[in-house]
Amino acid sequence: MIIHIVIFKLIENDIKSVNTIKKELIKLKDLPYLLHFDLIEKSNILNSYIKDGDLILFSKFKTKDDLCLYMTDQKHLEVIKKTSNNIQEKYTLDFNSK
């Protein structure tokens, strides 16, 4: 299983801006390659672990090929295009988990 984590640091991180980004990212949830999809808004609990992120996307894929299909899917590319104007930094971590 492949774990895919993306931490987003937003330019504008007020409630409206965060909800706009979340609304776009949630569109990815129904892509057929995903085994699991979750969006986590930074909270005080996470603050001590993740200093530079406002939103965290956590997803699982059966294979690396599924992750590649997800990354090149048209819906994924559209979400990137629609959200990139408010993303200051993005940290991505992919790893194989048994």
WOSUL-V821774 format. One record per residue. N is the residue number from 1. RES is the residue in one letter. PHI is phi as a letter, one per 20 degrees, with the letter a starting at -180 (NA if undefined). Layout:
n:N res:RES phi:PHI
n:N res:RES phi:PHI
This chain:
n:1 res:M phi:NA
n:2 res:I phi:d
n:3 res:I phi:d
n:4 res:H phi:c
n:5 res:I phi:c
n:6 res:V phi:c
n:7 res:I phi:d
n:8 res:F phi:d
n:9 res:K phi:d
n:10 res:L phi:e
n:11 res:I phi:f
n:12 res:E phi:d
n:13 res:N phi:d
n:14 res:D phi:f
n:15 res:I phi:g
n:16 res:K phi:f
n:17 res:S phi:f
n:18 res:V phi:f
n:19 res:N phi:f
n:20 res:T phi:f
n:21 res:I phi:f
n:22 res:K phi:g
n:23 res:K phi:g
n:24 res:E phi:f
n:25 res:L phi:f
n:26 res:I phi:f
n:27 res:K phi:f
n:28 res:L phi:f
n:29 res:K phi:g
n:30 res:D phi:e
n:31 res:L phi:f
n:32 res:P phi:f
n:33 res:Y phi:e
n:34 res:L phi:e
n:35 res:L phi:e
n:36 res:H phi:b
n:37 res:F phi:b
n:38 res:D phi:b
n:39 res:L phi:d
n:40 res:I phi:c
n:41 res:E phi:e
n:42 res:K phi:g
n:43 res:S phi:c
n:44 res:N phi:f
n:45 res:I phi:f
n:46 res:L phi:f
n:47 res:N phi:g
n:48 res:S phi:f
n:49 res:Y phi:d
n:50 res:I phi:c
n:51 res:K phi:e
n:52 res:D phi:d
n:53 res:G phi:c
n:54 res:D phi:d
n:55 res:L phi:c
n:56 res:I phi:c
n:57 res:L phi:d
n:58 res:F phi:c
n:59 res:S phi:b
n:60 res:K phi:c
n:61 res:F phi:c
n:62 res:K phi:f
n:63 res:T phi:c
n:64 res:K phi:f
n:65 res:D phi:f
n:66 res:D phi:f
n:67 res:L phi:f
n:68 res:C phi:f
n:69 res:L phi:f
n:70 res:Y phi:f
n:71 res:M phi:f
n:72 res:T phi:d
n:73 res:D phi:f
n:74 res:Q phi:g
n:75 res:K phi:f
n:76 res:H phi:f
n:77 res:L phi:f
n:78 res:E phi:f
n:79 res:V phi:f
n:80 res:I phi:g
n:81 res:K phi:f
n:82 res:K phi:f
n:83 res:T phi:d
n:84 res:S phi:f
n:85 res:N phi:f
n:86 res:N phi:d
n:87 res:I phi:d
n:88 res:Q phi:f
n:89 res:E phi:b
n:90 res:K phi:b
n:91 res:Y phi:d
n:92 res:T phi:c
n:93 res:L phi:c
n:94 res:D phi:c
n:95 res:F phi:b
n:96 res:N phi:e
n:97 res:S phi:c
n:98 res:K phi:d
